[in-house]
Amino acid sequence: MSQHPPDGPESTADESNPVVCSCKLVSRNEIIDAIKAGHSTFIGLRLKLSVTTGCGSCLIEVDRLLAEYKDQTQDDETSF
Ligand code: FES
Protein backbone atom coordinates (compact mmCIF):
# COMPACT_ATOMS: atom_id res chain seq x y z
CA MET A 1 0.00 0.00 0.00
CA SER A 2 1.47 3.34 -0.96
CA GLN A 3 0.06 6.60 0.10
CA HIS A 4 1.41 9.91 -1.03
CA PRO A 5 1.44 12.83 1.35
CA PRO A 6 -0.81 15.70 0.40
CA ASP A 7 0.83 18.13 -1.98
CA GLY A 8 -0.06 21.09 0.19
CA PRO A 9 -1.40 24.41 -0.97
CA GLU A 10 -1.48 25.41 -4.62
CA SER A 11 1.66 27.15 -5.73
CA THR A 12 3.70 27.88 -8.83
CA ALA A 13 6.79 26.56 -7.07
CA ASP A 14 8.76 23.49 -8.08
CA GLU A 15 12.21 22.08 -7.36
CA SER A 16 14.04 24.85 -9.20
CA ASN A 17 11.71 27.49 -7.79
CA PRO A 18 11.01 26.54 -4.18
CA VAL A 19 8.54 28.29 -1.93
CA VAL A 20 10.51 30.68 0.29
CA CYS A 21 7.59 32.04 2.29
CA SER A 22 5.25 29.17 3.04
CA CYS A 23 2.88 31.40 5.02
CA LYS A 24 2.14 33.57 1.97
CA LEU A 25 3.02 30.96 -0.70
CA VAL A 26 5.68 33.11 -2.32
CA SER A 27 8.30 31.36 -4.42
CA ARG A 28 11.97 32.21 -4.87
CA ASN A 29 11.43 33.46 -8.44
CA GLU A 30 8.56 35.74 -7.39
CA ILE A 31 10.86 37.38 -4.85
CA ILE A 32 13.71 37.72 -7.36
CA ASP A 33 11.33 39.21 -9.97
CA ALA A 34 10.03 41.73 -7.42
CA ILE A 35 13.56 42.74 -6.45
CA LYS A 36 14.52 43.20 -10.10
CA ALA A 37 11.33 45.22 -10.67
CA GLY A 38 12.48 47.71 -8.05
CA HIS A 39 11.18 46.35 -4.75
CA SER A 40 14.75 46.16 -3.55
CA THR A 41 14.24 46.85 0.13
CA PHE A 42 12.91 44.66 2.87
CA ILE A 43 9.88 46.93 3.30
CA GLY A 44 9.32 47.02 -0.44
CA LEU A 45 9.18 43.23 -0.59
CA ARG A 46 6.86 43.07 2.41
CA LEU A 47 4.46 45.51 0.79
CA LYS A 48 4.61 43.84 -2.63
CA LEU A 49 4.49 40.15 -1.65
CA SER A 50 3.65 40.07 2.09
CA VAL A 51 6.72 37.93 2.72
CA THR A 52 7.84 37.73 6.36
CA THR A 53 4.43 38.93 7.57
CA GLY A 54 3.39 35.54 8.94
CA CYS A 55 5.66 33.43 11.13
CA GLY A 56 8.80 35.25 9.99
CA SER A 57 10.85 32.12 9.37
CA CYS A 58 11.53 33.18 5.76
CA LEU A 59 13.26 36.38 6.88
CA ILE A 60 16.80 35.02 6.51
CA GLU A 61 16.21 33.68 3.00
CA VAL A 62 14.43 36.88 1.89
CA ASP A 63 17.35 38.90 3.25
CA ARG A 64 19.81 36.64 1.40
CA LEU A 65 17.91 37.04 -1.90
CA LEU A 66 17.83 40.82 -1.40
CA ALA A 67 21.59 40.91 -0.91
CA GLU A 68 22.15 38.72 -3.95
CA TYR A 69 19.79 40.43 -6.42
CA LYS A 70 19.37 44.06 -5.36
CA ASP A 71 22.17 45.09 -7.70
CA GLN A 72 19.93 44.00 -10.58
CA THR A 73 17.05 46.28 -9.64
CA GLN A 74 15.43 48.69 -12.10
CA ASP A 75 15.32 51.67 -9.72
CA ASP A 76 11.57 52.21 -9.43
CA GLU A 77 11.32 51.45 -5.72
CA THR A 78 8.72 53.39 -3.80
CA SER A 79 10.34 55.49 -1.09
CA PHE A 80 8.92 55.96 2.35
S1 FES B 1 7.32 31.60 6.00
FE1 FES B 1 7.27 33.70 5.46
S2 FES B 1 6.14 34.57 7.07
FE2 FES B 1 6.09 32.45 7.55
Backbone and ligand atoms as CSV (ligand in chain L), in Angstrom:
chain,resi,resn,atom,element,x,y,z
A,1,MET,N,N,0.843,-1.173,0.000
A,1,MET,CA,C,0.000,0.000,0.000
A,1,MET,C,C,0.888,1.236,0.000
A,2,SER,N,N,0.684,2.103,-0.954
A,2,SER,CA,C,1.465,3.337,-0.955
A,2,SER,C,C,0.544,4.539,-0.927
A,3,GLN,N,N,0.828,5.360,0.005
A,3,GLN,CA,C,0.062,6.597,0.099
A,3,GLN,C,C,1.009,7.769,-0.059
A,4,HIS,N,N,0.609,8.713,-0.853
A,4,HIS,CA,C,1.408,9.913,-1.026
A,4,HIS,C,C,0.929,10.972,-0.062
A,5,PRO,N,N,1.869,11.730,0.489
A,5,PRO,CA,C,1.439,12.826,1.352
A,5,PRO,C,C,0.711,13.874,0.536
A,6,PRO,N,N,-0.125,14.636,1.143
A,6,PRO,CA,C,-0.809,15.701,0.405
A,6,PRO,C,C,0.212,16.677,-0.162
A,7,ASP,N,N,-0.095,17.208,-1.325
A,7,ASP,CA,C,0.829,18.134,-1.978
A,7,ASP,C,C,0.869,19.496,-1.309
A,8,GLY,N,N,-0.049,19.786,-0.459
A,8,GLY,CA,C,-0.055,21.088,0.190
A,8,GLY,C,C,-0.792,22.101,-0.655
A,9,PRO,N,N,-0.672,23.369,-0.272
A,9,PRO,CA,C,-1.405,24.412,-0.970
A,9,PRO,C,C,-0.942,24.582,-2.409
A,10,GLU,N,N,-1.824,25.114,-3.239
A,10,GLU,CA,C,-1.478,25.406,-4.624
A,10,GLU,C,C,-0.360,26.427,-4.679
A,11,SER,N,N,0.554,26.225,-5.592
A,11,SER,CA,C,1.664,27.152,-5.730
A,11,SER,C,C,2.277,26.981,-7.091
A,12,THR,N,N,2.991,27.986,-7.564
A,12,THR,CA,C,3.702,27.884,-8.829
A,12,THR,C,C,5.103,27.354,-8.609
A,13,ALA,N,N,5.433,26.991,-7.390
A,13,ALA,CA,C,6.785,26.557,-7.068
A,13,ALA,C,C,7.039,25.127,-7.533
A,14,ASP,N,N,8.312,24.837,-7.785
A,14,ASP,CA,C,8.760,23.492,-8.075
A,14,ASP,C,C,10.176,23.350,-7.530
A,15,GLU,N,N,10.875,22.299,-7.919
A,15,GLU,CA,C,12.211,22.081,-7.356
A,15,GLU,C,C,13.187,23.214,-7.652
A,16,SER,N,N,13.107,23.766,-8.845
A,16,SER,CA,C,14.036,24.846,-9.199
A,16,SER,C,C,13.533,26.204,-8.710
A,17,ASN,N,N,12.311,26.239,-8.246
A,17,ASN,CA,C,11.714,27.492,-7.787
A,17,ASN,C,C,10.952,27.226,-6.490
A,18,PRO,N,N,11.679,26.941,-5.413
A,18,PRO,CA,C,11.013,26.542,-4.175
A,18,PRO,C,C,10.239,27.678,-3.518
A,19,VAL,N,N,9.255,27.309,-2.735
A,19,VAL,CA,C,8.544,28.294,-1.927
A,19,VAL,C,C,9.494,28.780,-0.839
A,20,VAL,N,N,9.676,30.077,-0.763
A,20,VAL,CA,C,10.513,30.677,0.286
A,20,VAL,C,C,9.644,31.037,1.477
A,21,CYS,N,N,8.510,31.651,1.212
A,21,CYS,CA,C,7.593,32.035,2.291
A,21,CYS,C,C,6.373,31.124,2.223
A,22,SER,N,N,6.352,30.131,3.073
A,22,SER,CA,C,5.246,29.172,3.044
A,22,SER,C,C,3.972,29.766,3.623
A,23,CYS,N,N,4.080,30.757,4.473
A,23,CYS,CA,C,2.876,31.396,5.021
A,23,CYS,C,C,2.091,32.111,3.922
A,24,LYS,N,N,2.795,32.786,3.019
A,24,LYS,CA,C,2.143,33.569,1.967
A,24,LYS,C,C,2.278,32.921,0.601
A,25,LEU,N,N,2.833,31.711,0.552
A,25,LEU,CA,C,3.018,30.964,-0.703
A,25,LEU,C,C,3.742,31.789,-1.759
A,26,VAL,N,N,4.871,32.311,-1.390
A,26,VAL,CA,C,5.679,33.112,-2.316
A,26,VAL,C,C,6.933,32.319,-2.664
A,27,SER,N,N,7.160,32.159,-3.969
A,27,SER,CA,C,8.298,31.363,-4.424
A,27,SER,C,C,9.552,32.233,-4.569
A,28,ARG,N,N,10.673,31.544,-4.695
A,28,ARG,CA,C,11.967,32.214,-4.870
A,28,ARG,C,C,11.936,33.138,-6.092
A,29,ASN,N,N,11.427,32.653,-7.221
A,29,ASN,CA,C,11.426,33.463,-8.443
A,29,ASN,C,C,10.521,34.689,-8.316
A,30,GLU,N,N,9.430,34.567,-7.590
A,30,GLU,CA,C,8.560,35.736,-7.389
A,30,GLU,C,C,9.308,36.823,-6.616
A,31,ILE,N,N,10.088,36.409,-5.633
A,31,ILE,CA,C,10.860,37.376,-4.852
A,31,ILE,C,C,11.942,38.007,-5.718
A,32,ILE,N,N,12.649,37.190,-6.495
A,32,ILE,CA,C,13.707,37.716,-7.364
A,32,ILE,C,C,13.110,38.681,-8.389
A,33,ASP,N,N,11.975,38.325,-8.990
A,33,ASP,CA,C,11.329,39.210,-9.971
A,33,ASP,C,C,10.933,40.536,-9.328
A,34,ALA,N,N,10.421,40.493,-8.105
A,34,ALA,CA,C,10.025,41.726,-7.415
A,34,ALA,C,C,11.246,42.593,-7.123
A,35,ILE,N,N,12.335,41.967,-6.714
A,35,ILE,CA,C,13.564,42.738,-6.447
A,35,ILE,C,C,14.030,43.411,-7.736
A,36,LYS,N,N,14.059,42.651,-8.815
A,36,LYS,CA,C,14.516,43.197,-10.102
A,36,LYS,C,C,13.581,44.291,-10.611
A,37,ALA,N,N,12.300,44.215,-10.242
A,37,ALA,CA,C,11.327,45.223,-10.666
A,37,ALA,C,C,11.412,46.491,-9.823
A,38,GLY,N,N,12.280,46.493,-8.815
A,38,GLY,CA,C,12.476,47.712,-8.051
A,38,GLY,C,C,12.104,47.628,-6.588
A,39,HIS,N,N,11.537,46.530,-6.162
A,39,HIS,CA,C,11.184,46.354,-4.748
A,39,HIS,C,C,12.414,45.809,-4.028
A,40,SER,N,N,13.439,46.631,-3.973
A,40,SER,CA,C,14.755,46.156,-3.554
A,40,SER,C,C,15.081,46.481,-2.104
A,41,THR,N,N,14.042,46.687,-1.310
A,41,THR,CA,C,14.243,46.848,0.128
A,41,THR,C,C,13.364,45.832,0.847
A,42,PHE,N,N,13.688,45.607,2.082
A,42,PHE,CA,C,12.909,44.664,2.874
A,42,PHE,C,C,11.448,45.124,2.959
A,43,ILE,N,N,11.248,46.403,3.209
A,43,ILE,CA,C,9.878,46.932,3.304
A,43,ILE,C,C,9.173,46.842,1.960
A,44,GLY,N,N,9.896,47.119,0.903
A,44,GLY,CA,C,9.316,47.023,-0.436
A,44,GLY,C,C,8.813,45.616,-0.732
A,45,LEU,N,N,9.601,44.624,-0.362
A,45,LEU,CA,C,9.178,43.232,-0.587
A,45,LEU,C,C,8.000,42.859,0.296
A,46,ARG,N,N,7.991,43.352,1.503
A,46,ARG,CA,C,6.858,43.073,2.408
A,46,ARG,C,C,5.572,43.654,1.839
A,47,LEU,N,N,5.648,44.877,1.337
A,47,LEU,CA,C,4.455,45.514,0.786
A,47,LEU,C,C,3.998,44.831,-0.502
A,48,LYS,N,N,4.949,44.443,-1.334
A,48,LYS,CA,C,4.610,43.839,-2.628
A,48,LYS,C,C,4.094,42.406,-2.484
A,49,LEU,N,N,4.781,41.585,-1.675
A,49,LEU,CA,C,4.495,40.146,-1.649
A,49,LEU,C,C,4.002,39.633,-0.297
A,50,SER,N,N,4.049,40.458,0.721
A,50,SER,CA,C,3.652,40.070,2.093
A,50,SER,C,C,4.588,39.040,2.710
A,51,VAL,N,N,5.789,38.876,2.121
A,51,VAL,CA,C,6.723,37.926,2.722
A,51,VAL,C,C,7.128,38.425,4.104
A,52,THR,N,N,7.419,37.494,4.977
A,52,THR,CA,C,7.844,37.727,6.364
A,52,THR,C,C,6.724,38.254,7.263
A,53,THR,N,N,5.506,38.354,6.752
A,53,THR,CA,C,4.434,38.926,7.569
A,53,THR,C,C,3.649,37.869,8.341
A,54,GLY,N,N,4.034,36.605,8.182
A,54,GLY,CA,C,3.388,35.541,8.943
A,54,GLY,C,C,4.269,35.146,10.109
A,55,CYS,N,N,4.827,33.943,10.029
A,55,CYS,CA,C,5.658,33.431,11.133
A,55,CYS,C,C,7.045,34.066,11.173
A,56,GLY,N,N,7.500,34.587,10.033
A,56,GLY,CA,C,8.799,35.254,9.985
A,56,GLY,C,C,9.974,34.330,9.726
A,57,SER,N,N,9.729,33.044,9.547
A,57,SER,CA,C,10.855,32.123,9.367
A,57,SER,C,C,11.530,32.273,8.009
A,58,CYS,N,N,10.922,32.983,7.074
A,58,CYS,CA,C,11.529,33.185,5.755
A,58,CYS,C,C,12.443,34.408,5.733
A,59,LEU,N,N,12.515,35.110,6.828
A,59,LEU,CA,C,13.260,36.376,6.885
A,59,LEU,C,C,14.714,36.230,6.419
A,60,ILE,N,N,15.391,35.194,6.865
A,60,ILE,CA,C,16.803,35.025,6.513
A,60,ILE,C,C,16.963,34.788,5.011
A,61,GLU,N,N,16.093,33.965,4.431
A,61,GLU,CA,C,16.209,33.684,2.997
A,61,GLU,C,C,15.820,34.912,2.175
A,62,VAL,N,N,14.810,35.650,2.593
A,62,VAL,CA,C,14.434,36.881,1.886
A,62,VAL,C,C,15.596,37.879,1.934
A,63,ASP,N,N,16.209,37.995,3.081
A,63,ASP,CA,C,17.346,38.899,3.245
A,63,ASP,C,C,18.501,38.465,2.342
A,64,ARG,N,N,18.733,37.161,2.252
A,64,ARG,CA,C,19.807,36.644,1.404
A,64,ARG,C,C,19.518,36.938,-0.075
A,65,LEU,N,N,18.271,36.759,-0.509
A,65,LEU,CA,C,17.912,37.042,-1.902
A,65,LEU,C,C,18.045,38.532,-2.197
A,66,LEU,N,N,17.667,39.369,-1.234
A,66,LEU,CA,C,17.829,40.817,-1.400
A,66,LEU,C,C,19.294,41.168,-1.620
A,67,ALA,N,N,20.162,40.615,-0.794
A,67,ALA,CA,C,21.588,40.906,-0.908
A,67,ALA,C,C,22.134,40.427,-2.245
A,68,GLU,N,N,21.629,39.309,-2.713
A,68,GLU,CA,C,22.151,38.719,-3.946
A,68,GLU,C,C,21.646,39.445,-5.193
A,69,TYR,N,N,20.397,39.926,-5.183
A,69,TYR,CA,C,19.786,40.428,-6.420
A,69,TYR,C,C,19.523,41.926,-6.437
A,70,LYS,N,N,19.744,42.638,-5.347
A,70,LYS,CA,C,19.372,44.065,-5.355
A,70,LYS,C,C,20.203,44.894,-6.329
A,71,ASP,N,N,21.363,44.392,-6.705
A,71,ASP,CA,C,22.167,45.092,-7.700
A,71,ASP,C,C,21.536,45.041,-9.085
A,72,GLN,N,N,20.567,44.159,-9.277
A,72,GLN,CA,C,19.934,44.002,-10.585
A,72,GLN,C,C,18.591,44.725,-10.662
A,73,THR,N,N,18.329,45.588,-9.697
A,73,THR,CA,C,17.047,46.280,-9.645
A,73,THR,C,C,16.935,47.319,-10.750
A,74,GLN,N,N,15.675,47.719,-11.042
A,74,GLN,CA,C,15.431,48.685,-12.101
A,74,GLN,C,C,15.140,50.075,-11.568
A,75,ASP,N,N,15.416,50.333,-10.299
A,75,ASP,CA,C,15.323,51.674,-9.721
A,75,ASP,C,C,13.946,52.306,-9.770
A,76,ASP,N,N,12.877,51.561,-9.543
A,76,ASP,CA,C,11.570,52.210,-9.432
A,76,ASP,C,C,10.929,51.895,-8.078
A,77,GLU,N,N,11.770,51.716,-7.082
A,77,GLU,CA,C,11.317,51.451,-5.720
A,77,GLU,C,C,10.541,52.642,-5.169
A,78,THR,N,N,9.475,52.348,-4.471
A,78,THR,CA,C,8.715,53.386,-3.796
A,78,THR,C,C,9.458,53.781,-2.524
A,79,SER,N,N,9.669,55.056,-2.313
A,79,SER,CA,C,10.339,55.485,-1.089
A,79,SER,C,C,9.333,55.821,-0.006
A,80,PHE,N,N,9.772,55.648,1.198
A,80,PHE,CA,C,8.925,55.956,2.349
A,80,PHE,C,C,9.594,56.959,3.223
L,1,FES,S1,S,7.318,31.599,5.999
L,1,FES,FE1,FE,7.270,33.700,5.459
L,1,FES,S2,S,6.140,34.575,7.071
L,1,FES,FE2,FE,6.090,32.454,7.555
